[in-house]
Amino acid sequence: MLETISHTIQALLGLGSEAEDLTTAQMALRTIIIYIAALVIIRLASRRFLSKASAFDVVVGIMLGSIMSRAINGSAAFWPTIAASAILIGMHWAFAELAYKTGWFGPIVKGDRIVLIKDGEIQRRGMHQASVTRDDLSEAIRLQTRQTDPSRIRLAYMERSGDISVIPYEQEPRVLEVAVEAGVKTVRIELD
């Protein structure tokens, strides 16, 4: 009975066949199984893997796609390829755990943020290190603070994700006093 099921699965998936001998139906069935297996493996891994990705996550995504595609087109053995994908995601999870639990490992695998502006002054070394142009930095400042002057920015970083984060100086609200009429109370308006 189990032998019959095993032979049926082998025939349906074309296991043991050369890549050029796989039929359209076999490749379609392989695609379905690999898709489901990839979803299961990624769901077991981490929600972080699917969020804003760092280079650490992107490398795993590229490798996973490359490995899994080989099982679909028959250029690698089917079940060992699924196992290799699970091992890759397991390593990703282990590295993420190690990075979380230690202060030294995270920067090695995920990188570090780079200071672009400090106390209103553009950090040219950081700009060069992050390959950020003045226009890139100006765009981030405009989009995040609706300002254009870097001297009004306390800190700006190129984050590990590649995003630029901007922290402006706290601004005192502008106060506008309007006298309505002589002898009438003054109206005081605070503008942010």
N, C-alpha and C positions, 0 to 999 in steps of 0.2 A: 504494500500500500504506500509506504513512505517512498519507496524506490520509484513508484509510478508517478507520484507527485513531483519528486525531484527531476525525473526525466521530462515531465510536462513543463516545469518551470524553465529547465535548460532549453527546451525547444522553443518556448514562447519568447525567451530573451535572447536566444541565439548564443547561449553560453558555450564556449569552446569553439565557436566559429571564428573564422578570420574576419577582420573588419569589413573587407570588400564583399563578403558573403552575407552580411546582415541584410534582412529585408526591411522595407519601409515600416511594416507593422512591428517588427522587433525593435527598431530604433525608436518608434513612437512609444511603445510600452516601456522601454528603457528610460526615455525622457520623463514619463509620468512617474516612474519609481524613483529616479534620481531627484526629481523636483520635490517629491514628498520626503525623501530621505534628507535632502538639503534643508527643507523647512524644519523638520524635526531636530536635526543637528544644530541649526542656528537657534531655534527656540530654546533648546537645552543650554546653549552657550550663555547668552546674556542679552538683555535688552539694549545694553550699551553698544553692542556690535551694529545695531541698526540705527543708532542715533547719529548725531554729529560725529563723524569719524575722524580720528587722527590717522597719521601715516601707519601707525601700529595696526589699526583696524582695516585700512584700505589694502595693505599687503595681504592680510588674511583673506579678504574678500576676493582679491585677484587670484591668489593661490587656490582658494576653494573652487572658484569657477573653472580654473584650468584643470584641476584634478577631476572634478565631477564630469566635465565635458568628455573626458577620455572614456569614462564608463558608458556614456551615451553612444559615442561613435565606434566603440569596440577597439580602440587603440591600447586599452589597458584592461586587465581582468576586472570583471564587474564587482564582485563582493570585496576583494582587497581594496579597490578604489573607494568604496563606501567606508571601509574601515580606516583608510588613510585620511579621509575627510574628517571623520570623527576624531581621530588622533590630532589633526591640525587644530580643530576647534577646542579640543581638550588642552592643547598647549597654549592656545590663545587665552583660555580661561585661567590656566595656571599662572601665566605671565601677568595677567591682569590682577590676580590675587596677590602675587608677590609684589607688584608695583603698589598695590593698595596698602599692604602691610609693612613695607619698608620705605624709607625716604630716598634711598639711593637707586633703586631699580627702575622706578617710574621714568625719570629723565633719560635713562639709557634706552628704553624701548619706545617711549612716547614723545621724547623731546622735552624742551623747556620753553617757557614763554620768553619773549625778547622785548626789552624796553625800547620803545620808539620815541616817546616824549616823557621827560621827567621834569617836574616843576616848570612847565611852560617852555622848556627848551628841547628842540628836536635832537635826538641822539643819533648822530650820523653813523656811528659804528653799528648800532642796532638796525638802522635802516638798511645799511649795506648787508649785514648778516642775514636779515630777513628778506632781502631782495624786494624791498618796498620802496616805491617811488614817492616823491613829494605829492604827486597827484593822487596816488592810492591813499595816502595818509589824509590828505585834504578831503577826499570823498568820505572816508570813514568819520571824520570829525563832523562834516556837514550832515551826514545821515543820522548820526547818533546824538548830536547836540544842537543842531541847527545853528552852529557857529562856523566861522571860517578862520579864526585866529588861533594858531597853535599856542600862543602865549597864555591863552585862557584855559588851557588844558593842564590838569595836574599830572595825569599819567595816561599813557597809551601803550598798549602791548600788542604784539603779534602773538596770539595764543597758539597753543599746540595744535589746535584744529585748523589753523590758518586764518581764522577770523581776527580782525583788529578790534580790540575793545578800547573804549575811550572813557576816561573819568575826568569830567571838568571840575574846576574849582567851584566850591559852593558860592553862589552869588547872593548878595544881599538884595532883597526886593527893592525895586525903585518905588519911591513914594512921590506921588503927585498930589499937590494941594491945590484945590480950586476954590476960590472965593466966589460964592454964588451972587451975592449982592451986599452992598454995605449994610452992616448991622445984622446980617444973617450968618448963621454958623458956617464955618469952613468945612468943606467936604475933603476927606483924606482918603486917597485910593492907593492901595499897594498893588504894584504890578510885578508879576514873576516873569 
